[in-house]
Amino acid sequence: MIFRFTAILAAALAIQAVAARAQPVADPSSIWTIQGENASISAGRPTDRQYVNGLNLGWVSPTGDVPDVLSGLGRALWDGGQQRVGFSLTQQIYTPVGTVASVPSQFDRPYAGVLLGNFSLMSDGEDTRSVLSLSLGVVGPAAGAQTVQNGFHNIIGQAHTNGWGSQIDNTPAAELLHERTWRIATGTIGAIETDVLPSLTIGLGDLRDYIQTGVTFRFGQGLASDYGVPRVRPGLSGGDVFTPTRPFAWYVFAGVDGQAVGYDMLLQSNPIRGGPHVSSVWDVGEMQGGFAVMAYGMRLTFAYVAQTQEFNGQPGGLHQFGSAALSFRF
């Protein structure tokens, strides 16, 4: 996998050196997005385990509606482009495979809940999207993961998950992320457009330290409307912003990414305070495919994700889950 990392990273850096710096048109609309990810949407076994569920509610400003200090930071970092700011609230739920026992296996993923507020500065060039994001929140009981999971199980008549008493203790979480995605048109087949979206992401903080490189291949109509489907990070994400270039835009896609992970609190707990932990894997890969549809100021997206092992001895083969998002322009 290290060779794949090297090749994709080299390609991304080469593309950055020649990326177009033309200014796209301004967009007066703000965008709201609601998104859900769930491991019950899976062809693998077992379902509803590992990364169980993710929820995200986000808002993005119109272009130009950016405080001066942030606008200056964006110009210094990215040399132009239409800027936006955004805020989102994210919750994620993680459990081991064995959820019946009150005391889970020490060799299985720890129980963990994550609750984050994410503050983002974004800049769109003609064919690039850059994102700088700061996430602040908590890992532990205060994230409300036990309440959400077992409360939903009550509604659908499913048994409770019993080991939440062993979850990672309340720990402040902070993550600084920088991401760049390039959009490279690769021609048309009749009325069908094709393009490639290489990306490079770096995340640093006490939640997760990682470098991610990836690429997405798309074909459809109106591909210049966005930079791929949104995902709750980590993972390949085009973000919440879309600006339709035609009354009805659509595409299907397939993507792959590789992540070099230095530290993951959700697997290793806090190194100072200690807690439940497993032996993490430093190289994690993902494959995803799905579709997006844009019409009437809305965008509906779906991605099916298959992920390699995140820790040594992880059962069940590829971890699989679905991710759906609905966005509205106002």
Buried (B, 14 or more C-beta within 10 A) or exposed (E): EEEBBEEBBEBBEEBBEEBEEEEBEEBEBBBBBEBBBBBEBBEBEBBBBBBBBBBBEBBBBBBEEBEEEBBEBBEEEBEBBBBBBBEBBBBBBBBBBBBEEEEBBEBBBBBBBBBBEBBBBBBBBBBBBBBBBBBBBBBBBBBBBBEBBBEEBEEEEEEBBBBBEBBBBBBEBEBEBBBBBBBBEEEEEEEEBBBBBBBBBBBBBBBBBBBBBBBBBBBBBBBBBBBBBBBBBBBBBBBBBBBBEEEEBBBEBEBBBBBBBEBBBBBBBBEEEEBBBBEBBBBBBBBBBBBBBBBEEEBBBBBBBBBBBBBEEBBBEBBBBBBBBEBBBE
